[in-house]
């Protein structure tokens, strides 16, 4: 009777294939076995064909998969091909069968489930023995032993001479299959409130191996199995879950966990049509921090980001914006970073002091993951933030060699790893939001800002926008700030007390009035959906007017560097930044075109940034080299002049050029004495000038 039931099920699958997958099976037969060995079945199709059969598949996946594969072998094909070892792989399970990794419980055991996450580790693809052929070394009889359990099974005795060995594995007669082990971790966007991400190990076999790399966002469908903790001598009553993978697919969708309902969409579109959308966006970022409208607007633009473009020659232009906040302590930089991390659909937050280059990019680790101690790659923060935002606080506290690991991630948006014999390239298509303190902890208003930023010029030049947040006493501003902070704290007290005490001597209206000033204009949850919706659906292109406005601004700035002796005001990098910013500005309005008003808005922000950091304080001119090379043109000229002076003076004296004579000559050509001394000290540090005897200089 059971056999009759099996035949019925096999017939049901055969009929299902004929109705839904006839073309796919013929294509599989044409490409089998070299190019393709699996038929991928969408669960929705199976459910539409027969809901009971689909439910049985979820409850008894192993058994029904065998029947489905048997039906595939019996399928009538126009060409003479035997699909003897072809697989049936079911994917796209309903939401009820797709628990979060942290929600997997014992009731899911032995059933078919689908998990979403990011590949944190992947072993190399290795052959695994499925049926071992043992040859008796005394009489030569072959015994076949299926290898299904975790341990390697040997025959108990020879079937020919009935002795207990010795046996030798005959590899030619044994059957092998490719196998790989993945560790899938929960995606960062599913985690809120500092939860530790949990992970699940997935064993996959045959043709789906070798398809994914660490850092990929994947959906894995398979059967949950149990593995005993502890060791053979001391087994534990507690078990671990692992998954026998049936199918693994890379998710190209950006924010698969974002559940945007039709009502949300209507609300998003209604918001985007409002006149004051930009002001409301600014008011929604860290409302407890007073001021910083431009910085908050720039952060908002970074959340929406520009459009990534793929060129016909295969190269790509990044659309992600990188932004750096350099400021005095106590100006709320970290608070803004934390807030952005809270509303970005996908984000990773890390602090500079506790981050190493391996933790940011990728680490090669050797542990017991997989069989035997082999090296595997573990994705770092910038890889986990792929297609999202990486917020890095305290950039200046990091070791320089750790910071240098970020250069490639910022511009090329990939990370090349060459560690422990592994050469790999991982994707890190993320925006970086950095925060740092100036060189001496606080800005010195008498020194040029460019010299007080203690980050490598190569790193700084990769940021699209750099804001300097200075904290200078100002009676009016300080009064407003104090009012705001005290009101925020009072609102916090009222909210906390309202939750804990029922009897309050303050009316509900007063509470709402106080908390209203620090409530975000757009709810954080809706804002997150707004960003995800805009990034998925809006790909703005430039109008001719906007293109001309940006071109004119750039050309106008560059024209100041035409004179022979003038510094180069901005570089082409800044132009690309302008384009990205303008596209992000259009995305905030859910617009498909970049209008002149977007161009004007971002030109204003860029000009403010350049005014802060890109102006040579001595000449008052824009100078790109302050950021790009770390020294302004006037500084370079001064260094050149000083070196020439020392060379000239040392020819007149036997013991080298006396410092006071050099400074006197520097004064004669109009150079400030303190600046000349400063440059001489720098030249001495670099070893370009040395002192043969006290207060005398020679060039090297």
Residue pairs with C-beta under 8 A, 6 or more apart in sequence:
6 67
9 53
9 64
9 67
10 67
10 70
10 71
10 74
11 71
12 50
12 53
13 53
13 67
13 68
13 70
13 71
13 72
14 71
14 74
14 75
16 45
16 46
16 49
16 50
16 53
16 71
17 25
17 39
17 71
17 72
17 75
18 75
19 49
20 45
20 49
21 39
21 41
21 45
24 39
24 40
25 39
25 72
25 75
25 77
26 77
26 78
27 36
28 36
28 38
28 39
28 83
28 86
29 77
29 79
29 81
29 83
30 79
32 81
32 83
32 86
33 85
33 86
36 207
37 85
37 86
37 87
37 206
37 207
38 86
38 87
38 88
38 89
38 206
38 207
38 208
38 247
39 72
39 86
39 87
39 88
39 89
40 89
40 91
40 247
41 68
41 88
41 89
41 90
41 91
42 90
42 91
42 92
43 54
43 57
43 90
43 91
43 92
43 93
43 94
44 92
46 53
46 54
46 57
46 90
47 54
47 94
53 64
56 64
57 64
57 65
57 90
57 112
58 93
58 97
58 111
58 112
59 111
61 90
61 110
61 111
61 112
61 223
61 246
62 223
65 88
65 90
65 246
68 88
69 86
69 87
69 88
72 83
72 86
72 88
73 82
73 83
73 84
73 86
75 83
77 83
87 206
87 207
89 208
89 221
89 246
89 247
90 112
90 221
90 246
90 247
91 114
91 219
91 221
91 246
91 247
91 249
92 114
92 219
93 112
93 113
93 114
93 221
97 111
97 112
97 113
97 114
98 113
98 114
98 115
98 116
99 108
99 113
99 115
100 115
100 186
100 190
101 115
101 117
101 184
101 185
101 186
101 198
101 199
101 200
102 186
102 195
102 198
104 113
104 115
104 200
104 224
104 241
108 224
108 241
109 224
109 225
109 226
109 241
110 223
110 224
110 225
111 223
111 224
112 221
112 222
112 223
112 246
113 221
113 222
113 223
113 224
113 243
114 219
114 220
114 221
115 184
115 200
115 219
115 220
115 243
116 187
116 217
116 218
116 219
116 251
116 256
116 257
117 184
117 185
117 186
117 187
117 199
117 200
117 217
117 218
117 220
118 184
118 185
118 186
118 187
118 188
118 215
118 216
118 217
118 218
118 379
118 384
118 386
119 182
119 183
119 184
119 185
119 212
119 213
119 214
119 215
119 216
119 218
119 379
120 183
120 184
120 185
120 199
120 214
120 378
120 379
121 182
121 183
121 214
121 365
121 369
121 376
121 377
121 378
121 379
122 180
122 181
122 182
122 183
122 212
122 213
122 214
122 376
122 377
123 180
123 181
123 182
123 369
123 370
123 374
123 376
124 180
124 374
124 376
125 178
125 179
125 180
125 209
125 210
126 178
126 179
126 180
126 371
127 176
127 177
127 178
127 179
128 176
128 177
128 178
128 179
128 205
129 147
129 152
129 169
129 174
129 175
129 176
130 146
130 147
130 175
130 176
130 177
131 144
131 145
131 146
131 147
131 174
131 175
132 144
132 145
132 147
132 152
132 153
132 169
132 174
133 142
133 143
133 144
133 169
133 170
133 172
133 173
133 174
134 142
134 143
134 144
134 145
134 154
134 155
134 167
134 168
134 169
134 170
135 141
135 142
135 167
135 168
135 169
135 170
136 143
136 158
136 160
136 161
136 163
136 165
136 166
136 167
137 165
137 166
137 167
137 168
138 158
138 161
138 163
138 166
139 158
139 160
139 161
139 163
140 160
141 158
141 159
141 160
141 161
142 170
142 173
143 155
143 158
143 159
143 167
144 173
145 153
145 154
145 155
146 153
147 153
150 227
154 165
154 167
155 165
155 167
156 164
157 163
157 164
157 165
158 164
158 165
158 167
177 205
177 206
178 205
178 206
178 207
178 209
178 210
179 203
179 204
179 205
179 209
180 203
180 204
180 205
180 209
180 210
181 201
181 202
181 203
181 204
181 369
181 370
182 201
182 202
182 204
182 212
182 218
182 220
182 245
182 248
183 199
183 200
183 201
183 202
183 369
184 199
184 200
184 201
184 202
184 218
184 220
185 197
185 198
185 199
186 197
186 198
186 199
187 217
187 256
187 257
187 346
188 197
188 346
188 347
188 348
188 384
188 385
188 388
189 255
189 257
189 258
189 345
189 346
189 347
189 388
190 257
191 197
192 342
200 241
200 242
200 243
201 242
201 243
201 369
202 220
202 222
202 242
202 243
202 245
202 248
203 242
203 243
203 244
203 245
204 222
204 245
204 248
205 245
208 245
208 247
208 248
211 248
211 250
212 218
212 248
212 250
213 377
213 424
213 426
214 362
214 377
214 378
214 379
214 383
214 424
214 426
215 362
215 379
215 383
215 384
215 386
215 426
215 427
215 428
216 250
216 427
217 250
217 251
217 256
217 386
217 387
218 248
218 249
218 250
218 251
219 248
219 249
219 251
219 256
220 243
220 245
220 247
220 248
220 249
221 245
221 246
221 247
221 248
222 243
222 244
222 245
222 246
222 247
223 243
223 244
223 246
224 241
224 242
224 243
225 241
225 242
225 243
225 244
226 239
226 240
226 241
226 242
227 239
227 240
227 241
227 242
228 235
228 236
228 239
228 240
229 235
229 236
229 238
229 239
229 240
230 236
254 345
254 346
254 387
254 532
254 535
254 536
255 345
255 346
255 532
255 535
255 536
258 345
258 528
258 529
258 532
258 533
260 268
260 529
260 532
260 533
264 526
264 529
264 533
265 533
267 526
268 526
268 529
268 530
268 533
268 534
268 590
269 590
271 277
271 280
271 522
271 526
271 530
272 588
272 589
272 590
274 280
277 588
277 589
278 297
278 300
278 588
278 601
279 521
280 521
280 522
281 297
281 300
281 521
281 522
281 527
281 588
282 293
282 296
282 297
282 300
283 520
283 521
283 522
284 343
284 520
284 521
284 522
284 524
284 527
285 296
285 299
285 300
285 336
285 339
285 340
285 343
285 520
286 296
286 332
286 335
286 336
286 339
287 517
287 518
287 519
287 520
287 521
288 335
288 488
288 518
289 332
289 335
289 336
290 480
290 481
290 484
290 485
291 477
291 481
292 332
292 336
292 469
294 467
294 605
294 608
295 325
295 336
295 467
295 469
296 336
297 605
298 323
298 465
298 467
298 605
299 323
299 336
299 340
299 433
300 588
301 321
301 581
301 584
301 585
301 588
301 602
301 605
302 321
302 322
302 323
302 340
302 389
302 431
302 433
302 584
303 340
303 343
303 344
303 389
303 531
304 531
304 534
304 535
304 584
304 587
304 588
305 319
305 320
305 321
305 431
305 535
305 580
305 583
305 584
305 587
306 318
306 319
306 320
306 321
306 579
306 580
306 581
306 582
306 583
306 584
307 319
307 539
307 540
307 583
308 316
308 317
308 318
308 319
308 320
308 429
309 316
309 317
309 319
310 316
311 317
316 413
317 576
318 411
318 413
318 429
318 580
319 580
319 583
320 413
320 429
320 430
320 431
320 580
321 431
321 464
321 465
321 577
321 580
321 581
321 584
322 410
322 431
322 432
322 433
322 434
322 462
322 463
322 464
322 465
323 431
323 432
323 433
323 434
323 463
323 464
323 465
323 466
323 467
324 395
324 434
324 435
324 436
324 460
324 463
324 465
324 466
324 467
325 333
325 336
325 337
325 433
325 434
325 435
325 436
325 467
325 469
326 435
326 436
326 437
326 438
326 453
326 466
326 467
326 468
326 469
327 333
327 435
327 437
327 438
327 443
327 467
327 468
327 469
327 470
327 471
328 437
328 438
328 442
328 443
328 469
328 470
328 471
329 437
329 441
329 442
329 471
330 471
331 469
331 471
333 393
333 435
333 469
334 393
334 435
336 435
337 349
337 391
337 393
337 433
337 435
338 349
338 391
340 347
340 389
340 391
340 433
341 347
341 348
341 349
341 389
341 391
342 524
343 524
343 527
343 528
343 531
344 388
344 389
344 528
344 531
345 388
345 528
345 531
345 532
345 535
346 385
346 386
346 387
346 388
346 389
347 385
347 388
347 389
347 390
347 391
348 381
348 382
348 384
348 385
348 388
348 389
348 390
348 391
348 430
349 391
349 393
350 359
350 360
350 381
350 390
350 391
350 392
350 393
351 392
351 393
351 394
352 392
352 393
352 394
352 395
352 396
352 397
352 398
352 436
353 394
353 397
353 398
355 381
355 392
355 398
355 402
356 399
356 402
357 401
357 402
357 404
357 405
358 364
358 380
359 380
359 381
360 380
360 381
360 382
360 392
360 402
360 405
360 406
360 409
361 380
361 382
361 383
361 405
361 406
361 409
361 415
361 417
361 426
361 428
362 377
362 378
362 379
362 380
362 383
362 415
362 417
362 419
362 424
362 426
363 377
363 378
363 380
363 419
364 375
364 376
364 377
364 378
364 417
364 419
364 420
364 422
365 375
365 376
365 377
365 378
366 373
366 374
366 375
366 376
366 420
367 373
367 376
369 376
370 376
375 419
375 420
375 421
375 422
377 417
377 419
377 422
377 424
377 426
379 426
380 415
381 390
381 392
382 390
382 406
382 409
382 415
382 428
382 430
382 432
383 415
383 426
383 427
383 428
385 428
385 430
386 427
386 428
386 429
386 430
387 429
387 430
388 430
388 431
389 430
389 431
389 432
389 433
390 428
390 430
390 431
390 432
390 433
391 433
391 434
392 406
392 432
392 433
392 434
392 435
393 434
393 435
394 435
394 436
394 437
395 403
395 434
395 435
395 436
395 455
396 436
396 437
396 438
396 439
396 454
396 455
400 456
403 455
403 456
403 459
404 456
404 458
404 459
405 415
406 432
406 459
407 458
407 459
407 462
408 414
408 415
408 416
409 415
409 428
409 430
409 432
410 432
410 459
410 462
410 463
411 462
413 427
413 428
413 429
413 430
414 425
414 426
414 427
414 428
415 425
415 426
415 427
415 428
416 423
416 424
416 425
417 423
417 424
417 425
417 426
432 463
434 463
436 453
436 455
438 444
438 449
438 452
438 453
438 454
439 451
439 452
439 453
439 454
440 452
442 471
443 449
443 452
443 468
443 470
444 452
445 470
445 472
448 616
448 617
448 618
448 626
448 632
449 468
449 612
449 613
449 617
450 613
450 614
450 626
450 627
450 630
450 632
453 460
453 613
456 630
457 627
457 628
457 629
457 630
460 466
460 627
460 628
461 571
461 573
461 627
461 628
462 573
464 577
464 580
464 581
465 577
465 581
465 605
465 606
465 609
466 609
466 612
466 613
466 627
467 609
467 612
468 612
468 613
484 517
487 514
487 517
487 518
488 517
488 518
490 514
491 511
491 514
491 515
491 517
491 518
492 518
494 504
494 506
494 510
494 511
494 514
494 515
495 511
495 515
497 504
498 504
498 511
504 511
520 527
522 530
533 590
534 587
534 588
534 590
535 587
537 590
538 586
538 587
538 590
538 591
538 592
539 592
540 583
540 586
540 587
540 591
540 592
540 593
540 594
541 592
541 593
541 594
542 579
542 582
542 583
542 593
542 594
543 593
543 594
543 595
543 596
545 595
545 596
545 599
546 582
546 594
546 595
546 596
546 598
546 599
549 596
549 599
549 600
549 603
550 575
550 578
550 579
550 582
550 599
550 603
553 578
553 599
553 603
553 606
554 570
554 574
554 575
554 578
557 569
557 570
557 610
557 622
558 568
558 569
558 570
560 566
560 569
560 621
560 622
561 567
561 568
561 569
566 621
566 633
567 616
567 619
567 621
567 622
567 623
567 624
567 625
567 632
567 633
567 634
568 623
568 624
568 625
568 633
569 614
569 621
569 622
569 623
569 624
570 610
570 614
570 622
570 624
571 624
571 628
573 628
574 606
574 624
577 606
578 599
578 602
578 603
578 606
581 602
581 605
581 606
582 594
582 598
582 599
582 602
583 594
585 594
585 598
585 601
585 602
586 592
586 593
586 594
586 595
586 598
610 622
613 626
613 627
614 622
614 623
614 624
614 626
614 627
615 621
615 622
615 623
615 626
616 622
616 623
616 626
616 632
616 633
616 634
618 632
618 634
619 634
623 632
623 633
623 634
625 631
625 632
625 633
625 636
626 632
631 639
635 679
638 671
638 675
638 676
638 679
639 679
639 682
639 683
641 666
641 669
641 671
642 662
642 666
642 671
642 676
642 679
642 680
642 683
643 683
643 688
643 689
643 699
645 657
645 662
645 665
645 666
645 669
646 657
646 662
646 680
646 689
646 697
646 698
646 699
647 699
648 665
649 657
649 658
649 661
649 662
649 665
650 656
650 657
650 697
650 698
650 699
653 661
653 696
655 692
655 693
655 696
656 691
656 692
656 693
656 696
656 697
656 698
657 696
657 697
657 698
658 695
658 696
658 697
659 680
659 695
659 696
659 697
660 695
662 676
662 680
662 697
663 673
663 676
663 677
666 673
666 676
667 673
667 676
680 689
680 697
683 689
684 690
684 691
687 700
688 699
688 700
689 697
689 698
689 699
689 700
690 697
690 698
690 700
691 697
691 698
692 698
